[in-house]
Amino acid sequence: MSTNKYRSITAFSIGIVLTGCLIQAAGQLRNDQLVFPGVQEIIRAFFSLLGQGKTYERIGTTLFHLLQSLLLSFGIGVLIGLAEGLSDWVRQMLKPVMILFRSIPMIVLAVVLMVLLRYEHVPAISAVIILIPLFSEAVCEGCRRIDPELIDVYRMNSSINATIVLHVYLPSITGYLKQAFENAAGMGMKVVVSAEYLVQARNSLGKVIFSAGYFNEYAEIYAYALIMVLLVVIVSAVPGFILRCASFFRKKQESGIV
């Protein structure tokens, strides 16, 4: 294991311990062990939940909503971002819409969607609307930072086309997309679970958190929060894993092994 990777894992582990200490300190300051249960109680609830089959059904429902929203917002965001990056006119035209998507309160968005859509579609669609600007702005910024001379070389014989987009723009903005995806995973989880909470999505993490709060089972709430953190970490690692696999197979092809 490389030194940088070891230091990263160590720092992340210390952060988890620090979070537990903050919860413990809050309980001591408020003198309220019900709302701020001890770390041992939270860990006990965490492993208890992992031993229940229903927990994985709820995780599956929420994870499905999250992946739906990430895929849809990624596709739409990339298309919008490319259009904005290639055209100043398009960027200015869509700027008010992107500002609206970024600034609209989640509760207002969810209430409007509850009127327009069936409740089971609200969590995913809410997250899609919130996440589109993350991807579109990343793609737009990446396009605008590409070396103009590199673009000119490809445009000598033709105007902007699919080949230039695929072989110049998209590879150049991979880093921006990876960072945007990592940010979107955490943001998407918060939006999805909040929407599930509001619409009482059946068999979801949002609904079970509502039930735990209703019955004052705060240790379970923190345990579910820990589960959601782990899900975000796993989903956030997907782009890096895909890029490493692609790089591995590309090197194999170049060396003539594959």
N, C-alpha and C positions, 0 to 999 in steps of 0.2 A: 504494500500500500504506500502510495507517494506521501511525502510530508505534507503537502498542501491538502490532500484529501483527509489525512489523519487530523490535521488541525481543524478542518471544516466540521468533521464529525464531532470532535471534542467540543468545539464552540456551540454546535447545535445541542449537544447533550447538556452542556452547562445552561443553555437557554431554557431547556425543559425544567431543569432543577430550579432555576430562578423563578419561572412561572409558578411552580408549586410553592415556593417560599412566599411569593406575593399573595397567593390565595390564603396561605396559612396566616400571614401577617394581617391581612384584611379581616380574617375571622377573629384574631386576637384584639384588633383595634375596635371592631364593632361589638365584640363579645357576643357574637351570634353564630354559634356552631351549626345552626340549621341552614342558613343561607350560605355560609362559608365553612363547609365541613372540612375535616382534616384530610391531608394528602393520603394517608393510609386508607381512609374510608372511600376516597375517590378511586384509588387504585383497585380496591376490593370490588367496587361497583363496576369498574372497567373490565376486569377479568370475568366477573359474573355475567356481564352482557355478552362478552365474546363466547361464552359457553352456551348461549341460547340461540336456537335456530332462527327465531323471529328477528333477532338483531341483524342477521345477514340478509333477511328478506327486506328489511327497512333500508339497510345499506344499499342493496341492489336497486330499490326504487329510486332513492336519492341519487345514486351514482348514474343511473340511466338518465334522469333529468339533467344532471350536470354534463354528461357526455353529449347529450342531444344539443344542449345550449352551446357548448364549446365548438362542436362541429359546424353547427349552423352559423354561429357568429363568426367563426374563422373564415368560412367560405364567403359569406357576405362582406365581412370586413376587408378581406384581401382584395376582392373585386372593387369595392369602394375606394380603398387605399390606393390601388393602382390608378384608378381614374383620377383621384385627387393629385397623386404624384406626377402624373403625366400632363395634367391640365390645371393651370391656375384658375381658370374660369369655373371648372367643376368644383374645385376646392372651395372657392368663395360661395358658390351656390349651395353646397351641402353643409357649410359651416354652421348655419343656424340649427339644422337638424341634429348635427353631432353635439352641439352645445346643449340642445334639449335632452338628448339621450344621456349625456353625462350628468346633467344637473337635476333631472326630474327625481323627486323623492320616491324611494322604492314603494312606500305605502300607497302613494297616489297612483303609481303605475299599476300596482297589483289590483287596486280597486277598479280602475278603468278596465283592465283586462278581464276581471271577474264578471263585468257586465257584458263584455264583447264575446268572450270565449267560454268554452266548457271548463270547469274548474281544474280538471286533470291536465289541461294544457297550460295553465297559468304559470307554474314554476319555471318550465323550460323557456317559454316565450318571454317572460320577465327578464330572465338572465340574458337571453339573446339580445334584447334591446339595450341592456346595460353594457354588454361586452363588445358590441360592434365597434364603438369608438376606440376601444383599446387596440383592436387589431387594425382598424383603418388608419389610425394615427401612426402606428408603428410602421406600417407598409408605406404610407405617404412620406414619412420622415426618412425611411431607408432609401426610397426612390430619389428623393431630392439630394441625398448625400452621395449618390453614385458619381464617380469621376466622369465629367462630361466628355472627356476625350475618349473614354471607353465606349460611351454611347455613340459618339460620332463615327467610330470605326465601323460599327454595325449598321449605321444609318447611311453610309456612303452610297449603298446601292438600293436602299429601300427605306420607306418610312417605318414608323413603329408598327410591328406586327407580332403575331404569336411567338415566332421564333426568338425575337429579341427579348420579349417578356420572359420566356421560359429559360433562355440561356444567359441573360444578362441581369435582368431586374430581380427575378426570384432568388437565384443563388446569392446575390449581393445583399439581400435583406433577410437572409436566414437568421442571423443573430438577433435582429430586431423582432422577428416573429417568435423566436424562442423565448425571449424576455417577456414579450406580450402574453404568450401562452401561460407562462409561469404566474404572471400577475392575474390573468383571467381565471386561472384555476381557483385561486383563493377567493377572488371577488365573486365568481360564479357560485361557489359553494355557499357563501353567505346569502346571496340573493335567492338561490333555489330553496334553501332551508327556510328562509324567512317567508317566502311565498307559500311553501308547503304548510307552514305554521298558520298562515292567514286563511288558506282555503281548506285546511284540514285534509290534506291529500292522504288518501287511504294508504296505510302500511308504509309510511315514510318517516324519516328522521324528524322532520318538522312537526308532524302530528304527535309522535311519541314524546318530543320535548315539551309540547303543550300539555300532554297528559302528566308528565313528570312534574311540571311546574304547578299544575292544578292540585296535585296530591303532595306538594312540598317535598318532592324527592330530589333535592338539589345535588346530591352526590351523583345521581344518575345523569343529571343535566351536564355536569362537568365531565363525566365519563363519556357521554355522547360527543361533547365538544372535542375531547381528546381523539375519539374515533374519526371525527371530521377532519382534524388536523392531519392525521395519518393518511386519510384518503387524498387530501390536497397534496401532500408530499409525494404520494405515489403517482397521482395524475400529472403533477408538474414535471416528474422525471421522464414522462413518455417522450417528449420531443428530443431530449438529449439522447435517449436510448435509440430512437429511430435514426438520428443523425450519426451516431457511432456505428450502427449497423450498416448504414448506407456508405459511410466512409470505409468500413472494413471490406465490403464487397467491391467497392470501386478500386481499392488498392489491389485486391485479389485479381480483378479483371485486368488491371494495368500490368500486373506482373505475369499474366498469362496462365495463372493457376486455374482460374475459372473461365 
